[in-house]
Amino acid sequence: MRSGLDFYKGLCMSKIFKNFNEVVLDFNDLFKLLSKGDYVTKVYQRQNNAFYNHFKIENVHKDKFFWGLINAMCNGINVKNANLDAHIFTSFLSGIGGVAHTDNYEHVLLYNLYGETIYIVEDTKYIVTPKDLLHIEGGEIHQAISLTPRITLSLAIKGN
C-alpha cells in the first residue's frame, strides 16, 4: 500500500485512486453487518418498489469491520483527531442516484466496496469500481449514479 504522505500529496493531483485498499463487501455481508449493528437507515427518492430506492446507512463507524478501512482513509490524507461522519450508500439497481449537490465538509472520501458507480464532480466523470477511492473537496458539486448495484463507504471529514 502507498504511504499516507504519498496519498496526501496525490490529493493535489488526482481525484481517483485505483486499488486504494483490498476491502470489499457484497450484499450478503452487508446484511449480516446490518442485522447485528445499531444503524440508522434513510431512504432517498422514495419509490413504491424498494429496489428503486437509494439508501444511506449511518453509524457504520461503530462496526469493527470498517475500522481498518476508515483508519487507512484517514491516514491516507494525514487526518488525526478530526470529526468524521461515516455512511454507506447503496442501491440495488443500475441507474439509481442522487441529485447533484455539495456537502458541508472539508473532504469527502468515497471508497467503493461493491459494484460500479459514475460520479460527476464539477462536470468531470469518474467511474469508480471496487477498491477505488474518490476524493471530493468541500464545496465541489457532485452526483452519483450507479452503473450496477453498489455499496459505497463515504467518509466525510469536518473542518476544525
Disulfide bonds with the S-S distance in Angstrom:
none
